[in-house]
Amino acid sequence: MGVPRRSFFEMLSYFSPSVEERDKLREFSSSAGQDDLLAYCMRPRRTVTEVLGDFPRTAPAIPLSYMFDVFPVIAERSFSISSAECPAYVDLTVGIVEYKTLMQRVRRGVCTKWLAQMRVGETLSMRFARGTMRLPPASTPIIMVGPGTGIAAFMSFIQSRPGADNYLFFGCRSEKRDFYYRERLQRWVDEGSLHLYCAFSRDGPTKVYVQDRIREYSQVVWSLVASQGAVIFVSGNANRMPDDVRQAFADVVAANNPDMSTDDASSYIAGLVKDGRYQEECWY
């Protein structure tokens, strides 16, 4: 189970027969207790199960009829399709979630762990949802920025545009361990269907990210955007990457237009967004 929210502690406080535990639960659910809740629950990624273990008198007092109110429903998981339209199969690019918390406890993603344990031949239920990114005609160049599993949708884009002007900025930690689809990407490069720029953040003495590569190839990027009407696509983790990448494109605009101010460069990118020429599909 995931990390419980503030409302979870408030609900538990109503059922607790223990004065001590009830007071603590109310403290966690109060406005004044949010710093304590952050330290106790959010930062160490403490799960619902672990919280219930810390409140042994409250846990068994939860009425069966309130179980679905107390415990959050597992949200559906969405994954970008990484294959072109095909009636026979669908490819997904899924990062298996596994890490250690501050308490040195191993955490595994509910859905990705389940997918990783599936055997060949097993079936699962899914639904298809329309994505938010829209491809331009094949005659229009596209610039794709997809670090990590953000590359998923762009694999389908490139397959859908053989021989077109496709530019991909891909980033990961290590070339040897995390370079997804390396052989296929290289084949497309050799065939002339892809221009590939990679950033391996942990392989060198300094960290290099996709936004650094965008700035490095500033003239190429600016020529595509300003002279050829290229459409930019950004996909991946929504924490810092989208803002950093957008700033990198603004820096490209400024670097190739010395008379343009920083604000004007940012406004130029905002104009691309408004015109549908700068599209993001990112997630947490």
N, C-alpha and C positions, 0 to 999 in steps of 0.2 A: 504494500500500500504506500501511497505517496505521503508527502509532508502535509499535515493537517493545517487548516486555516484557523483564523481567530474564532470564527463561528462554531468550530468544532468544540473548542474549550468552553464556550458559553453554553452549548447544548449539554455537555457532560455535567456542568455545574448544577443543572436542574435535577439530575438523577442521583448525584453523589450523596450517600448516607453519612459520609465522613466530613465533619466540620473542617478539619485541617485540609483535606483534599479539595473540598468545595471552595474554601477561601483562595487556595492557590489557583484553581481553575478560573475563578472570577477575576483574579488578578491578571492572569494571562489574557482574558477576554476584554479587559478594560483598556481605555485609552492610555492611562498612566502606566500600564504594564507592558506596553509594546516593545520597549527596549529589552525587558527580561524575556519576552516571548521570542524575540529575534535571537538572543543568545542561547536560549534553551532549545528552540525548535528549528528555526530557519537556517541559521548558520551551520549547525552540525547535520542538517538534513534528517532530523529525527522523524521516523515514520509513525503512522497511526498506531501500529502494533507496539512499537517501543513506548509511545506515550501511555498507552493503556497499561503497559507493564509497570510504569512509574506511578500509576494510580490504581493500586490493586483492589481497593475497596469500592471504587467507583465502577470499574469495568464490569463486574458481574451484576451490577444494579441497573444496567441499561435495559429497559423493557424491549422484548422481542418486537413489539409493534412499532418501535421507533428506530429499528436497525437501519432502515433505508434513509431515514432522516439524519442519523448521526454519521454514517459512513458515506463518503462521497462516491458517486457513480464513476467508474473508470471512463475517462473520456476517450472517444475514438481517436485513432492515430492516422495522420495523413502523410503519405510519402509521394514524392514526385516520380512520375513515370520516366524511366530513362531509356525507352525504346520508341521507335517511330510506330505509327499506327499499324497494328497487325492483329488479325482475328485469332491467331493461334497462341500468342503468348504476350505477357507483359513483363518487362524488366523493371526492377526497383533497385535503388542504391540506398542501403540502410546501414547507418552507423550503429553498431551494437553498443548500447549504453552500459558501461561498467566502470565504476570508480570507487575510491575510498573516501569516506567522510572524515570530518575532523576528529571523530571518535574512532577512526581506523576500522570502520565497519564497511564491508563491501556492499555496494549498491548496484543493482542490475535493473535495467529498464524492463518493465512488465511485458510490453509488447515485443521489443527487440529480442529479449531472452527467449520468449516463446517462439518467435520466428527462427532464431538460431538453432533451436532444438528440433525443429520440424524435420521429418525425413522425406526423402524423395517419394512422391506418390501421395502424400497426405494432401488433404484439401482444406481450404479456408474460405470464409465468406468475406466479401469486400464490396464496395460500391465505388463508382467512378464519379468524380466531381470535376467540373470545368475549372481549369487553372486561370490565373489572372493575367498571365503574359500573352501577348498577341504578336505573332511573327509578321514581319512585313513581306512584301514580294521577294522572290529569290534574287531579283536584280539589285536589291538594297543590301548593303553590307550590314552585318550585325557584330556588335562587340559584347561578348559574354564574360561576366566576372563571377566565377563559381568556386570559391575555396571549399575544400572538404566535400561533403556530400551535396553541397550546392551545385556540383557538376551534373547532378542527375538529369534535370530538365534539359540541360544543354546537350547531353548525349542524344536525346531525341531530336533536338533542333538540328544538329549537324547531320544526323541521318536523314532528316526531311529536306535538307538543302545540299545535296551532293553537287560539288563543283562551284558552289556559291562562295562569296567572300565572307567567311566565318572566322572571327578572331576571338580566341579564348584566353582569358587570364585565369589560370588555375593555381591554387595554393594549398599546401599541406605542410605538416611538420617535417617529414623525412621523405626523400626521394625513394629510398629503398623500401620503406615500410608502408607509406601512405599514398603512393602515386596511383590513384585509381585509374583503370582503363588505359594504362600506359601504352600497351602494344596497339590497341585500337586507335588511340589518339595519334600515335606515331604513323600508323598506316594512312590515316586521313591526311596528315601532314605531307607524307610522301606522294599521295595521290593529288595533292593540290586543293583539297577541300577544307583545309584548316591552317590557320596561322596560330601557333601555340606559344604562350609566354608563361613560364612557371616560376613560382616562388616557393622555395623550401625553407621554412622559417627556422629550423633547428640544425641545418646542415653546415652552416658557415659560422664564422666568428661573430657575425652580427645577424640579428633577426631580419629577415626579408619577407614582406607580405605582398599580397596582390596589389595593394595601393602603391607600394614602392615601384613595382613593375610598370604600373600605369604611368607614373611620373617619368620613369626611365624612358619609356617609349612615347613620350609626350607628342612629338611631331607626327608620328604615325597615327596616334589616336586623334589628334586635332584634324589632320587631313581627312580622316574617315568621317568625322562628325561634321566639320564645316564645309567640306568640298563635295562629299559623296552622300551626305544625308543619312549616315549610319544610325541605327537604333541600338541603344545600350540596354542590356539586361543584367540585373544583379540578383543572385540567389545564394542563400546560405543562412548561417546563424545570424539572428537579428540583434545580438547584444551590442557590439561596437562596430562590426564590419560594415554595415550599410552606410553609417555616417562617415566612417573613415574613407570608404571608397568614393562616396559622393564628394568629399572634400578633395580627394585626389583628382577627380575629373574637373572640379573648379580650379584647382591649381594648374591643370593642363591648359584650361581656357586662358587663365591669367598669364601663364608663361609664353603663350603664343600670341598674346595681344598686350604688348607693353603699356599701351595707353589705357588699358582697362583696369579699373579698381577691383579690389577683392570683392566688394559688394556686387559690383557689376558681373563678375565672373560667377558668383553664386546665383545671381538672378538669371544668368544665361542657362545654368543647369536647371533652375526652376522652370524656365520656359520649355526646356526639353521634356520635363516631367509632364507639364500641362499639355504638350502636343503629342504625348504618347511615345516619345522617342527616348525616354529614360524610364524603364520599368523595373520594379523590384518585387520579388516574391521571397520573403524571408520569414523565419520562424524562430521561436525560442525553444 
